[in-house]
Amino acid sequence: MMLITGVVAASILIVAVLPIVWSMVGTFSSASAATDRSMRTDFKIVVTYGYGASGGGTVKVWMKNIGTTRLGIEEINKSDVIINYNRTTKVGLSFPPTTILRWNNLLSDDNLNGVWDPGETLEVDATAKELTTGAGKAVNFQFVLPNGVSRTVDFTTAI
């Protein structure tokens, strides 16, 4: 009787605990993979340029992929561009964008594979209503990839 009770209790314990252990293992492995990808993703803002216009201006930023991760166009399109603490919206095919609070990108794709490879340059053009005419307007530019890796730069407009 004691043996049967022990076997039943052990099987109930295994049935109750085993799914929890497996879900924890899956959570840890997916978190580890996401952290590894984020650690291997790196880019640097290399050149910035901004100019004002009546009703809003344009920001041009060139960034270099200096990490080991290749980023597809889909990931770049899902990125966030924030200018002077205002999130801009990605536009379709218009380059450069023509409406306020819009952005688009142009990839200098050296090997024509449609991917932002290490060593390649990405140009981001964005419009911002805060950039009215006149030189020396302060610009805060932030580019955030979908995995959370971001870079920020402060600069002033040229015109």
SERO-4910 file (N, C-alpha, C, O; in steps of 0.05 Angstrom, whole numbers):
BEGIN
 pado doro    nc1    nc2    nc3   cac1   cac2   cac3    cc1    cc2    cc3    oc1    oc2    oc3
  Met    A     16    -24      0      0      0      0     18     25      0     12     45    -14
  Met    A     38     25     16     56     48     18     71     52     -9     75     75    -18
  Leu    A     78     30    -22     92     32    -47     74     44    -69     83     61    -84
  Ile    A     49     36    -70     30     47    -89     25     77    -84     24     93   -102
  Thr    A     22     84    -59     18    112    -51     43    129    -59     40    151    -69
  Gly    A     66    118    -55     91    132    -63     93    136    -93    101    158   -102
  Val    A     86    116   -109     87    117   -138     66    138   -148     72    154   -165
  Val    A     42    137   -137     21    156   -145     30    185   -138     26    203   -154
  Ala    A     41    189   -114     49    216   -106     72    225   -123     73    249   -130
  Ala    A     91    208   -131    113    216   -148    103    223   -176    113    243   -188
  Ser    A     84    208   -186     74    214   -213     58    240   -213     60    256   -232
  Ile    A     43    246   -192     29    271   -191     49    294   -189     45    315   -202
  Leu    A     70    291   -174     90    311   -172    104    316   -198    109    339   -206
  Ile    A    111    295   -213    124    298   -239    105    312   -259    114    329   -273
  Val    A     80    304   -259     60    316   -278     56    346   -271     52    362   -289
  Ala    A     58    353   -246     53    381   -238     78    398   -243     76    421   -251
  Val    A    102    388   -237    127    403   -238    140    404   -266    151    424   -273
  Leu    A    139    382   -280    153    380   -306    144    402   -326    162    414   -338
  Pro    A    119    408   -330    112    429   -349    123    457   -340    130    473   -357
  Ile    A    124    462   -315    135    487   -305    164    489   -311    174    510   -320
  Val    A    179    467   -307    207    467   -313    212    472   -343    230    487   -350
  Trp    A    197    458   -360    200    461   -389    194    490   -398    207    500   -416
  Ser    A    173    502   -386    167    530   -394    189    549   -385    195    568   -399
  Met    A    201    543   -362    223    560   -353    247    557   -372    260    577   -378
  Val    A    253    533   -380    275    529   -398    271    544   -425    289    556   -435
  Gly    A    247    542   -436    240    557   -460    243    587   -457    253    601   -475
  Thr    A    234    597   -434    236    626   -429    265    635   -427    273    655   -439
  Phe    A    281    620   -413    310    626   -410    324    625   -437    341    642   -442
  Ser    A    318    605   -453    333    603   -478    324    625   -498    342    635   -512
  Ser    A    299    633   -499    291    654   -517    302    681   -507    309    698   -523
  Ala    A    303    685   -481    314    710   -470    344    711   -476    355    732   -481
  Ser    A    357    689   -474    386    687   -480    391    694   -509    410    708   -515
  Ala    A    375    683   -527    379    688   -556    374    718   -562    389    729   -578
  Ala    A    354    730   -550    348    758   -555    370    776   -544    378    795   -557
  Thr    A    381    769   -521    403    784   -509    428    782   -527    442    801   -531
  Asp    A    433    758   -537    457    754   -554    455    770   -579    474    783   -588
  Arg    A    431    771   -591    427    787   -616    431    816   -610    443    831   -626
  Ser    A    420    826   -588    423    854   -581    452    861   -576    461    883   -583
  Met    A    467    843   -564    495    849   -558    512    850   -584    532    864   -585
  Arg    A    504    835   -604    519    834   -629    510    856   -648    522    860   -669
  Thr    A    488    870   -642    478    892   -658    490    918   -649    488    926   -626
  Asp    A    503    932   -668    515    958   -661    517    974   -686    523    964   -708
  Phe    A    511   1000   -683    514   1018   -706    523   1045   -694    520   1051   -671
  Lys    A    535   1061   -712    546   1087   -703    536   1109   -722    535   1105   -746
  Ile    A    527   1131   -710    519   1154   -726    545   1168   -734    560   1177   -717
  Val    A    550   1170   -760    575   1181   -770    573   1210   -780    592   1225   -777
  Val    A    551   1218   -792    548   1245   -803    519   1254   -798    500   1238   -801
  Thr    A    516   1279   -790    489   1290   -786    488   1317   -801    507   1331   -803
  Tyr    A    464   1323   -811    460   1348   -825    431   1355   -822    413   1338   -825
  Gly    A    425   1380   -817    398   1389   -815    395   1417   -826    414   1434   -823
  Tyr    A    372   1423   -838    367   1450   -847    338   1456   -844    320   1439   -846
  Gly    A    333   1482   -838    306   1490   -833    293   1501   -858    306   1508   -877
  Ala    A    267   1502   -857    251   1513   -879    225   1524   -867    218   1517   -844
  Ser    A    211   1541   -881    186   1551   -871    167   1528   -868    162   1513   -887
  Gly    A    155   1525   -845    136   1503   -840    149   1477   -830    135   1458   -823
  Gly    A    176   1475   -831    189   1451   -822    214   1446   -838    217   1456   -860
  Gly    A    233   1431   -827    258   1426   -840    264   1396   -843    247   1379   -838
  Thr    A    288   1391   -852    297   1363   -858    322   1356   -842    339   1373   -838
  Val    A    323   1332   -833    346   1321   -820    356   1298   -837    341   1281   -845
  Lys    A    383   1298   -841    396   1275   -856    417   1264   -837    433   1278   -826
  Val    A    416   1238   -833    434   1224   -815    445   1199   -829    429   1184   -840
  Trp    A    471   1196   -829    483   1172   -840    494   1155   -817    508   1165   -800
  Met    A    488   1129   -818    496   1111   -797    511   1087   -809    504   1078   -831
  Lys    A    530   1077   -795    547   1055   -804    541   1031   -785    541   1033   -761
  Asn    A    536   1007   -798    532    983   -782    560    973   -774    576    964   -791
  Ile    A    566    975   -748    592    966   -738    591    941   -721    611    932   -709
  Gly    A    567    929   -720    564    904   -705    569    880   -723    578    883   -745
  Thr    A    562    857   -713    565    832   -728    538    822   -739    537    802   -753
  Thr    A    516    835   -731    490    827   -740    481    841   -766    485    865   -769
  Arg    A    470    825   -784    459    836   -808    430    843   -802    415    827   -790
  Leu    A    421    866   -811    393    875   -806    378    877   -833    387    891   -851
  Gly    A    356    864   -835    340    865   -859    324    891   -861    321    906   -842
  Ile    A    315    896   -886    300    920   -891    275    921   -873    266    942   -865
  Glu    A    262    898   -869    238    897   -852    244    907   -824    228    922   -812
  Glu    A    267    900   -813    275    909   -786    280    939   -787    272    954   -768
  Ile    A    294    949   -807    299    978   -809    273    993   -811    269   1014   -799
  Asn    A    254    983   -827    228    996   -830    212    996   -805    195   1014   -801
  Lys    A    217    978   -787    202    977   -761    216    994   -739    207    995   -717
  Ser    A    238   1006   -746    253   1023   -727    238   1049   -722    220   1056   -736
  Asp    A    246   1062   -700    234   1087   -692    254   1109   -697    278   1107   -691
  Val    A    245   1131   -708    261   1156   -711    247   1177   -695    224   1183   -698
  Ile    A    263   1188   -676    252   1208   -658    269   1233   -662    293   1233   -659
  Ile    A    255   1255   -668    269   1281   -672    257   1301   -652    233   1305   -651
  Asn    A    275   1312   -636    267   1331   -615    244   1320   -598    224   1334   -592
  Tyr    A    247   1294   -591    228   1280   -573    201   1276   -585    181   1273   -570
  Asn    A    199   1277   -612    174   1271   -626    179   1248   -644    197   1248   -661
  Arg    A    163   1227   -642    166   1203   -659    155   1210   -687    133   1220   -689
  Thr    A    171   1203   -707    162   1207   -734    152   1181   -745    157   1159   -734
  Thr    A    137   1182   -767    125   1159   -779    139   1151   -805    147   1168   -821
  Lys    A    143   1125   -808    156   1115   -833    137   1119   -856    114   1113   -854
  Val    A    148   1128   -879    132   1131   -903    139   1108   -922    158   1093   -918
  Gly    A    123   1106   -942    126   1084   -962    151   1087   -979    173   1081   -970
  Leu    A    148   1096  -1003    170   1097  -1022    181   1125  -1027    201   1127  -1042
  Ser    A    170   1145  -1015    179   1172  -1020    206   1177  -1007    209   1176   -982
  Phe    A    226   1183  -1023    252   1189  -1012    263   1214  -1027    265   1213  -1051
  Pro    A    269   1235  -1013    265   1239   -985    235   1244   -979    220   1251   -997
  Pro    A    227   1241   -954    199   1246   -947    191   1275   -951    208   1293   -948
  Thr    A    166   1279   -959    157   1306   -965    138   1318   -945    132   1342   -946
  Thr    A    128   1302   -926    109   1313   -906    122   1313   -879    141   1299   -873
  Ile    A    111   1330   -862    122   1335   -835    119   1309   -818     99   1295   -820
  Leu    A    139   1305   -801    140   1282   -782    139   1255   -797    126   1236   -789
  Arg    A    154   1254   -819    157   1229   -834    187   1223   -837    203   1241   -836
  Trp    A    193   1198   -842    221   1191   -847    222   1168   -867    203   1153   -871
  Asn    A    245   1166   -880    250   1144   -898    280   1138   -898    296   1155   -888
  Asn    A    288   1116   -909    316   1109   -909    326   1101   -937    310   1093   -954
  Leu    A    352   1103   -940    365   1095   -965    389   1079   -956    408   1089   -943
  Leu    A    390   1054   -964    412   1036   -956    433   1035   -978    427   1030  -1001
  Ser    A    458   1041   -970    480   1038   -989    488   1009   -989    507   1001   -975
  Asp    A    473    993  -1004    476    964  -1004    498    955  -1023    493    951  -1047
  Asp    A    522    952  -1012    545    946  -1029    543    920  -1045    551    919  -1068
  Asn    A    531    900  -1033    529    874  -1046    501    868  -1057    496    845  -1065
  Leu    A    483    887  -1056    456    885  -1067    440    862  -1056    426    849  -1072
  Asn    A    443    856  -1031    427    834  -1019    403    843  -1003    389    827   -991
  Gly    A    398    870  -1002    375    880   -987    377    878   -957    357    879   -943
  Val    A    402    876   -947    407    874   -919    428    894   -911    447    899   -926
  Trp    A    424    906   -887    444    925   -876    466    909   -863    466    902   -839
  Asp    A    486    902   -879    509    885   -871    528    902   -854    529    927   -856
  Pro    A    545    889   -838    567    903   -825    584    918   -845    592    907   -865
  Gly    A    590    943   -839    606    960   -856    590    977   -876    601    995   -888
  Glu    A    564    971   -880    548    986   -898    536   1011   -884    533   1012   -860
  Thr    A    528   1030   -900    518   1056   -890    488   1058   -896    478   1051   -917
  Leu    A    473   1068   -876    445   1073   -879    440   1103   -876    449   1116   -856
  Glu    A    427   1115   -895    419   1144   -894    390   1146   -886    373   1132   -897
  Val    A    385   1162   -866    357   1167   -857    351   1197   -862    366   1214   -853
  Asp    A    330   1202   -877    320   1229   -881    294   1231   -867    276   1214   -869
  Ala    A    291   1253   -852    266   1257   -837    259   1286   -838    276   1304   -840
  Thr    A    233   1291   -836    223   1319   -835    213   1325   -806    203   1307   -793
  Ala    A    217   1349   -798    209   1357   -771    198   1385   -771    210   1403   -782
  Lys    A    175   1389   -759    162   1415   -759    177   1435   -741    174   1459   -744
  Glu    A    194   1425   -722    208   1443   -704    231   1458   -718    241   1478   -708
  Leu    A    240   1448   -741    263   1460   -754    254   1481   -774    252   1476   -798
  Thr    A    248   1504   -764    241   1527   -781    266   1540   -791    288   1533   -783
  Thr    A    263   1560   -809    286   1572   -821    305   1584   -801    297   1593   -780
  Gly    A    330   1584   -808    351   1596   -791    371   1575   -783    364   1552   -776
  Ala    A    396   1583   -782    418   1565   -774    419   1563   -744    409   1581   -730
  Gly    A    430   1542   -734    435   1539   -706    412   1528   -689    413   1530   -665
  Lys    A    392   1517   -702    370   1505   -687    379   1478   -675    391   1462   -689
  Ala    A    373   1474   -650    381   1449   -637    365   1425   -647    340   1427   -650
  Val    A    378   1403   -652    365   1379   -661    374   1355   -643    398   1351   -639
  Asn    A    355   1340   -633    360   1316   -619    349   1293   -637    325   1292   -641
  Phe    A    367   1276   -646    359   1254   -664    364   1228   -650    386   1223   -639
  Gln    A    344   1210   -651    348   1183   -639    337   1162   -659    315   1165   -670
  Phe    A    353   1141   -663    345   1119   -680    344   1094   -663    363   1087   -650
  Val    A    320   1081   -662    316   1057   -645    309   1033   -662    288   1034   -676
  Leu    A    325   1012   -661    319    988   -675    297    972   -661    293    977   -637
  Pro    A    283    954   -674    262    938   -661    272    922   -637    256    917   -619
  Asn    A    297    915   -636    307    899   -612    316    917   -589    326    908   -569
  Gly    A    311    944   -592    317    962   -570    344    976   -571    349    994   -555
  Val    A    361    968   -589    387    981   -591    382   1008   -604    369   1011   -624
  Ser    A    393   1029   -591    389   1056   -601    414   1073   -599    432   1067   -584
  Arg    A    414   1094   -615    436   1114   -615    423   1141   -616    402   1145   -629
  Thr    A    435   1160   -602    424   1187   -601    447   1207   -606    470   1202   -599
  Val    A    440   1229   -620    460   1249   -625    446   1277   -624    423   1279   -631
  Asp    A    460   1296   -613    451   1324   -613    468   1340   -632    493   1337   -632
  Phe    A    456   1357   -649    471   1374   -667    454   1398   -673    431   1400   -664
  Thr    A    464   1417   -689    450   1441   -696    447   1442   -727    463   1431   -741
  Thr    A    426   1456   -735    421   1459   -764    442   1477   -777    453   1495   -764
  Ala    A    447   1472   -802    467   1488   -817    455   1512   -830    468   1533   -832
  Ile    A    430   1511   -839    417   1533   -853    393   1542   -838    379   1560   -847
***
